[in-house]
Amino acid sequence: MDKNERGKNFIDRDKLYSLIEGDIPTESQVDEILNKALKLNGLNLEEVATLLRVVDEDIIKKIMNTAHTVKDEIYGKRLVLFAPIYTGNACINNCTYCSFRRDNKLIKRKVLTMNEIAEETSSLLKEGHKRALLICGESKLNNIDYLVEAIRTTYAVRENSGRDYIRRINVEVAPMEVDEFIKLKAEKIGTYVCFQETYDSELYPKFHPDNTKKADYEYRLTVMDRAMEAGIDDIGIGALLGLADYRFEVLAMMEHAAHLERAFGCGPHTISVPRIEYAVGAPHSENIPAKVSDMDFKKLVAVIRIALPYTGIILSTRESDVMRNELIKYGVSQISAGSKTNPGSYSHKDEDAGSQFTLGDHRTLDETIHSLAEAGYIPSFCTGCYRKGRVGHDFMDLAKPGLIKHYCMPNALFTFDEYLEDFASEKTKNKGKELLKKLVDDIKEEKLKAKVSKQILHIENGKRDLYF
């Protein structure tokens, strides 16, 4: 670790643009990089740039197939599920791509009370969720004290005679100071998430007008340094794709990951890849500055997967169910499910507070899980690593030699079986139990198979929240 790296601007804009403006690579050049990627040690910046310059669809499919192999080797059939809880859409910022923007008069504003947050949490628990992401606009109403109370409120909600509760909360809120992150850390959060929106320092002011804190490019760029200095082990970065050239944004995220490795010895736990979707009252959602095609989107997800093989990739319900189902094969390891982006809308179906953007995937949690089970995936609500302390450096120390599989796959099966026993429709339960039996039968290590089988029997006899 190099403490001198902390708090510095690590983006060389001209360098990154020069890398994406190079020649289109030959197939043999791409093959050489992909063969290296199969060793599961990631790629350097120049190699990532080379893959991003590929335009031939047949070669892009080669990249995607390599990403599929890498993802299957590291993650197997696990896919983590969560739901966002929007605690408010009031915002002091004026971001031109977001419905929550201050000058937007077309939406109704709302900041949830603690009772309303409890109602939202209760609704999600009754559907079967166990992981939540607290998210809100930036305003004086939802400061660190409000956020701490919201976290405590969410963790305190119990359903089904106390058996069901949110087991881990991730948080996506505006950048803070180190002392505020220390308070956040004390509330036992999982991952702190914040998107740079765009890493292009020259375009950034165009999308973030007015003299608000969010208009400070470098303050936002260095937010993860402050979070990690405060002791937050797992952080999640991302860019809003469509503001600047997607190739530049991907390279910038690679640089962000490399910076965190140098400064703290551990890169991001997750990377999010949202594309701009229509948002009422947001001009740049109607006229997207650098729209990303479906093929380029598939390519960039695949490139991130092979470049940072042990980093989770999150895909929200901005994308359609068809796109999400495809990208799960090529790199995505976490998805939201049954999501709503307007405050209060889980517990009050007629809630008319404004949403942040238009959803592309409208499936319920049960419909999503049935689709995943049909495709052979294990829907996972696991939070075992957070609660066992396998986070940050410790997580990566287990992940890189492949040891994390001994925990993740069994724990995913346990949470999947809990869902099937307690919440699934008959159709989903039948499909899920069929898959569960096959997956347990496929475990090659007899001792592990016996331990997993024993725990599943405990779950079917009424025990809950079992994990290794």
Secondary structure, 3 states (H helix, E strand, C coil): CCHHHCCCCCCCHHHHHHHHCCCCCCHHHHHHHHHHHCCCCCCCHHHHHHHHCCCCHHHHHHHHHHHHHHHHHHHCCEEEEEEEEEEECCCCCCCCCCCCCCCCCCCECCECCHHHHHHHHHHHHHHCCCEEEEEECCCHHHCHHHHHHHHHHHHHCCECCCCECCCEEEEECCCCCHHHHHHHHHCCCCEEECCCECCCCCCHHHHCCCCCHHHCHHHHHCHHHHHHHCCCCEEEEEECECCCCHHHHHHHHHHHHHHHHHHHCCCCCEEECCECCCCCCCHHHHCCCCCCCHHHHHHHHHHHHHHCCCCEEEECCCCCHHHHHHHHHCCCCEEECCCCCCCCCCCCCCCCECCCCCCCCCCCHHHHHHHHHHCCCEEECCCHHHHHCCCHHHHHHHHCCCCCHHHHHHHHHHHHHHHHHHCCCHHHHHHHHHHHHHHHHCCCCHHHHHHHHHHHHHHHCCCCCCCC
